[in-house]
Amino acid sequence: MSQSVHQFEMPLNNGAMQSLEDYKGKVLLIVNTASKCGFTPQYKELQELYENYKDEGLVVLGFPCDQFGHQEPGSDDEIQEFCSLNFGVSFPLFKKIEVNGDNAAPLYKTLKSEAPGVLGSTSVKWNFTKFLVDQNGNVVERFAPTTKPSSIASKIEKLLG
């Protein structure tokens, strides 16, 4: 039986707890992010997706992570400032988390088990791995870091109906 991501509560960048159940009825694009990565410019496309589809029910959730090449060394405040100033990010950013290993956030354990990667791998390979989640909290698909957010638009549109 699949697990819904709506069962989790995660700390936002400002420390407030956010129940993912609040996103019931919304399509989610959950992304582990980093500020000093070759894929960092994807923040721009993620923000564009959010702006284009938020009124129809899309929410992008950014989870900064420093597990890949130490590419997210900043504090939560520094990350928020970087994203706002450089990319105009207005979608929710959460506190920095771990996505792999013993200390991986339970949300990410579920995402990885529900949508394994290439050859059934459950680990997240790098920054900007994306998980598409339907309105009921079911993980629909995993996208590689190299997948441009704009190329996921048609799949988002399909879920939004």
VEXFI-615732 format. One record per residue (C-alpha): residue in three letters; x, y, z. Coordinates in Angstrom, 3 decimals, always signed. Example, Ala and Ser with C-alpha at 12.3 -4.5 7.8 and 13.67 -1.06 7.14 Angstrom:
2
rest	east	north	up
ala	+12.300	-4.500	+7.800
ser	+13.670	-1.060	+7.140
//
This chain:
161
rest	east	north	up
met	+0.000	+0.000	+0.000
ser	+1.407	+3.356	-0.942
gln	+2.018	+6.051	+1.623
ser	+0.678	+9.560	+1.201
val	+3.103	+12.451	+1.611
his	+0.245	+14.262	+3.354
gln	+1.052	+12.378	+6.572
phe	+4.222	+14.426	+7.131
glu	+4.882	+17.703	+8.897
met	+8.064	+19.570	+7.991
pro	+9.691	+22.749	+9.337
leu	+9.552	+25.709	+6.976
asn	+12.623	+27.864	+6.468
asn	+11.361	+30.262	+9.188
gly	+10.980	+27.407	+11.708
ala	+7.177	+27.190	+11.589
met	+5.863	+23.656	+11.184
gln	+3.986	+22.964	+7.937
ser	+1.629	+20.018	+7.692
leu	+1.757	+18.596	+4.180
glu	-1.892	+17.652	+4.717
asp	-2.596	+21.344	+4.075
tyr	-1.684	+20.612	+0.440
lys	-4.441	+18.018	-0.054
gly	-6.068	+18.696	-3.417
lys	-2.880	+20.294	-4.778
val	-0.297	+18.850	-7.154
leu	+3.148	+19.024	-5.532
leu	+6.595	+19.201	-7.093
ile	+9.043	+18.376	-4.299
val	+12.682	+19.246	-5.005
asn	+15.905	+18.981	-3.001
thr	+17.750	+22.204	-3.757
ala	+21.199	+23.783	-3.404
ser	+22.521	+27.301	-3.935
lys	+25.978	+26.479	-5.293
cys	+25.204	+23.705	-7.767
gly	+25.442	+23.571	-11.547
phe	+21.672	+23.007	-11.502
thr	+20.971	+26.035	-9.255
pro	+19.607	+28.040	-12.244
gln	+16.680	+25.567	-12.183
tyr	+15.276	+27.744	-9.385
lys	+14.229	+30.135	-12.177
glu	+12.213	+27.461	-14.028
leu	+10.774	+26.103	-10.766
gln	+9.549	+29.609	-9.924
glu	+8.096	+29.976	-13.444
leu	+6.241	+26.659	-13.107
tyr	+4.909	+27.776	-9.734
glu	+3.732	+31.123	-11.093
asn	+2.172	+29.558	-14.204
tyr	+0.219	+26.829	-12.391
lys	-0.280	+27.904	-8.763
asp	-3.766	+29.227	-9.479
glu	-4.677	+25.827	-10.927
gly	-3.337	+23.962	-7.894
leu	+0.433	+23.431	-8.207
val	+2.731	+23.988	-5.240
val	+6.516	+23.665	-5.542
leu	+8.206	+22.675	-2.267
gly	+11.946	+23.341	-1.959
phe	+14.042	+21.333	+0.493
pro	+17.614	+22.656	+0.697
cys	+20.146	+19.884	+1.227
asp	+23.922	+19.977	+1.781
gln	+24.631	+16.281	+1.157
phe	+25.980	+16.646	-2.380
gly	+29.398	+18.255	-2.741
his	+28.703	+20.693	+0.145
gln	+26.752	+22.860	-2.307
glu	+24.300	+24.242	+0.270
pro	+26.623	+25.481	+3.052
gly	+24.524	+28.487	+4.128
ser	+22.135	+28.957	+7.013
asp	+18.381	+28.786	+6.426
asp	+18.247	+32.604	+6.401
glu	+21.081	+32.822	+3.854
ile	+19.382	+30.246	+1.631
gln	+16.067	+32.158	+1.729
glu	+17.814	+35.438	+0.914
phe	+19.800	+33.874	-1.942
cys	+16.678	+32.333	-3.503
ser	+14.626	+35.521	-3.172
leu	+17.301	+37.883	-4.472
asn	+18.628	+35.743	-7.323
phe	+15.540	+33.892	-8.517
gly	+12.526	+35.658	-7.012
val	+11.503	+32.413	-5.308
ser	+8.084	+32.720	-3.684
phe	+7.216	+29.016	-3.328
pro	+7.674	+27.440	+0.123
leu	+11.248	+26.739	+1.200
phe	+11.848	+24.408	+4.108
lys	+14.665	+24.037	+6.607
lys	+17.780	+22.315	+5.327
ile	+17.381	+18.541	+5.527
glu	+19.139	+15.290	+4.685
val	+17.608	+13.210	+1.894
asn	+19.888	+10.138	+2.092
gly	+21.363	+8.038	+4.875
asp	+20.306	+7.272	+8.426
asn	+19.233	+10.859	+9.099
ala	+17.145	+11.239	+5.936
ala	+13.882	+13.064	+6.556
pro	+10.970	+10.573	+6.763
leu	+9.278	+12.453	+3.897
tyr	+12.243	+11.649	+1.661
lys	+12.305	+8.014	+2.765
thr	+8.715	+7.765	+1.508
leu	+9.394	+9.689	-1.721
lys	+12.344	+7.424	-2.559
ser	+10.527	+4.169	-1.786
glu	+7.397	+5.208	-3.717
ala	+9.338	+6.359	-6.805
pro	+12.657	+4.522	-7.073
gly	+15.290	+5.853	-9.431
val	+17.131	+4.160	-12.265
leu	+17.553	+0.408	-11.769
gly	+15.429	+0.574	-8.624
ser	+17.887	+2.755	-6.728
thr	+16.249	+4.439	-3.767
ser	+18.906	+7.045	-3.007
val	+18.692	+10.601	-4.291
lys	+21.579	+11.020	-6.726
trp	+22.115	+14.782	-6.595
asn	+20.616	+18.219	-6.016
phe	+17.422	+19.087	-7.890
thr	+15.963	+15.585	-7.985
lys	+12.231	+16.196	-8.430
phe	+9.224	+14.213	-7.205
leu	+5.776	+14.829	-8.687
val	+2.918	+14.150	-6.258
asp	-0.800	+14.050	-7.080
gln	-3.681	+15.727	-5.254
asn	-4.075	+12.722	-2.936
gly	-0.441	+12.734	-1.831
asn	+0.622	+9.816	-4.023
val	+4.104	+9.981	-5.527
val	+3.579	+9.811	-9.293
glu	+7.077	+10.103	-10.737
arg	+10.717	+10.920	-9.990
phe	+12.758	+13.156	-12.291
ala	+16.545	+13.318	-12.515
pro	+18.487	+16.466	-11.586
thr	+19.182	+16.984	-15.301
thr	+15.450	+17.107	-16.115
lys	+14.540	+20.733	-16.727
pro	+11.512	+21.788	-14.674
ser	+9.886	+23.237	-17.813
ser	+9.888	+19.778	-19.398
ile	+7.648	+18.496	-16.582
ala	+4.906	+21.065	-17.376
ser	+2.849	+18.687	-19.516
lys	+2.790	+16.057	-16.743
ile	+1.749	+18.727	-14.233
glu	-1.030	+19.887	-16.600
lys	-2.253	+16.309	-16.949
leu	-2.508	+15.923	-13.154
leu	-4.210	+19.278	-12.772
gly	-6.783	+18.049	-15.269
//
